[in-house]
Amino acid sequence: MHPAIETIFDEAENRYLKPEELGVLNTYVESLPERMETYRLIRDQEIEVMQHVADQLESRFTDKSQAVLERCLRNALLVMRYASMSMLLNDESFLTNRLVKWLEETASVYETRDIDTALYQSLNQRLSEILTQDQVSLIRPHLTSAEKAVVSPLKSEAKV
């Protein structure tokens, strides 16, 4: 659950919710149907989306081993699932606390930033094709935090 909503419920144990707290709760509840629909679409299209991304990577990175590409794709599959849940919960910390640090370490150890950069470009493009603009705007912040974890360190290393 969104941390602000959780805090509201915790703090309101012995009182009624204040108007501003009801407003936060109302915003959360009103956005839930769109977030649920977006989650369902991503879940139902997962195989097609990831196959598209895999095809793009295989054609672009012919010099990379199948094992390396598969590792990147498995990581991206985890990212999509965690980002979708994070979006559904409307809780960016869900993804950050559970996956981002591990992604940073994995990208560094396996040196897959070039593949990951292309992967996220392809993933974002494919999601933009199957989701509405509003749905993309719901999922994009969550995907972006994962993408930054695996791609951005490359930019800072290039400056050194």
C-alpha positions in Angstrom: 0.0 0.0 0.0 1.1 3.5 -0.7 3.2 4.8 2.3 1.1 7.9 2.7 -2.1 5.9 2.9 -0.6 3.5 5.4 0.5 6.5 7.5 -3.0 8.0 7.4 -4.5 4.7 8.7 -1.8 4.3 11.4 -2.3 7.9 12.6 -6.1 7.8 12.6 -6.4 4.8 14.9 -8.1 6.8 17.6 -9.8 9.5 15.5 -11.6 10.2 12.3 -9.7 11.1 9.2 -9.0 14.8 8.6 -10.3 16.3 5.3 -6.8 16.4 3.8 -6.3 12.8 4.7 -9.6 11.9 3.1 -8.5 13.7 0.0 -5.3 11.6 -0.2 -7.3 8.5 0.3 -9.9 9.6 -2.3 -7.2 10.3 -4.9 -5.7 6.8 -4.3 -9.1 5.1 -4.6 -10.1 7.1 -7.7 -6.8 6.1 -9.5 -7.1 2.4 -8.6 -9.2 1.3 -11.5 -6.8 2.7 -14.1 -3.8 1.3 -12.3 -5.6 -2.1 -12.1 -6.3 -2.0 -15.8 -2.8 -1.1 -16.6 -1.5 -3.9 -14.4 -3.8 -6.4 -16.2 -2.7 -5.3 -19.6 1.0 -5.5 -18.8 0.5 -8.9 -17.1 -1.5 -10.2 -20.1 0.9 -8.9 -22.7 4.1 -9.8 -20.8 5.1 -12.6 -23.1 4.5 -10.6 -26.3 6.3 -7.6 -25.0 9.3 -9.5 -23.7 9.5 -11.6 -27.0 9.6 -8.3 -28.9 12.4 -7.0 -26.7 14.3 -10.4 -27.0 14.0 -10.3 -30.8 15.4 -6.7 -30.8 18.3 -7.6 -28.6 19.2 -10.8 -30.5 19.3 -8.9 -33.8 21.4 -6.0 -32.3 23.8 -7.9 -30.1 24.9 -10.8 -32.3 28.3 -10.7 -30.7 26.9 -11.4 -27.2 26.3 -14.8 -25.8 22.8 -16.2 -25.4 23.4 -16.6 -21.7 24.2 -12.9 -21.3 21.1 -11.8 -23.3 18.9 -14.2 -21.3 20.2 -12.8 -18.0 19.3 -9.3 -19.1 15.9 -10.4 -20.2 15.2 -12.3 -17.0 16.2 -9.2 -15.0 13.9 -7.1 -17.2 11.1 -9.5 -16.6 11.5 -9.1 -12.9 11.6 -5.3 -13.3 8.4 -5.4 -15.3 6.7 -7.4 -12.6 8.0 -5.4 -9.7 7.3 -2.1 -11.5 3.8 -3.2 -12.3 3.2 -4.1 -8.6 4.8 -0.8 -7.5 2.5 1.0 -9.9 -0.6 -0.9 -8.7 0.3 -0.1 -5.1 1.2 3.4 -6.0 4.3 2.9 -4.0 7.7 3.7 -5.7 9.5 2.4 -2.6 8.2 -1.1 -3.3 10.5 -1.4 -6.4 13.3 0.5 -4.9 13.5 -1.5 -1.7 13.2 -4.8 -3.3 15.0 -4.7 -6.6 17.0 -1.5 -7.4 20.1 -2.1 -5.4 20.4 -5.7 -6.6 20.0 -4.4 -10.2 22.8 -1.9 -9.7 25.1 -4.6 -8.5 24.2 -7.0 -11.2 24.7 -4.5 -14.0 28.1 -3.6 -12.5 29.3 -7.2 -12.1 28.1 -8.4 -15.5 28.9 -5.2 -17.4 25.6 -5.3 -19.4 24.8 -1.6 -19.5 25.0 -1.5 -23.3 22.5 -4.3 -23.6 20.4 -2.9 -20.8 20.3 0.5 -22.5 18.9 -1.0 -25.7 16.6 -3.3 -23.7 14.9 -0.4 -21.9 14.6 1.6 -25.1 12.9 -1.3 -26.7 10.7 -2.1 -23.6 9.6 1.5 -23.3 8.8 1.7 -27.0 6.8 -1.5 -27.0 4.8 -0.5 -23.9 4.1 2.9 -25.6 2.6 0.9 -28.4 0.3 -1.3 -26.4 -0.7 1.1 -23.6 -2.5 4.4 -23.6 -0.5 7.5 -22.8 -2.2 7.7 -19.4 -1.2 4.1 -18.7 2.3 4.7 -19.8 2.5 7.7 -17.5 1.5 5.4 -14.6 4.1 2.7 -15.2 7.0 4.8 -16.6 8.2 6.3 -13.2 8.6 2.8 -11.8 10.4 1.5 -14.9 12.6 4.6 -15.0 14.0 4.0 -11.5 15.0 0.5 -12.5 16.5 1.7 -15.7 18.5 4.4 -13.9 19.9 1.7 -11.7 21.4 -0.3 -14.6 22.0 2.4 -17.2 23.0 5.7 -15.4 26.2 4.5 -13.7 27.6 4.1 -17.2 27.1 7.8 -17.9 29.0 8.7 -14.7 31.8 6.3 -15.4 32.2 7.8 -18.9 32.9 11.2 -17.4 35.8 9.9 -15.3 
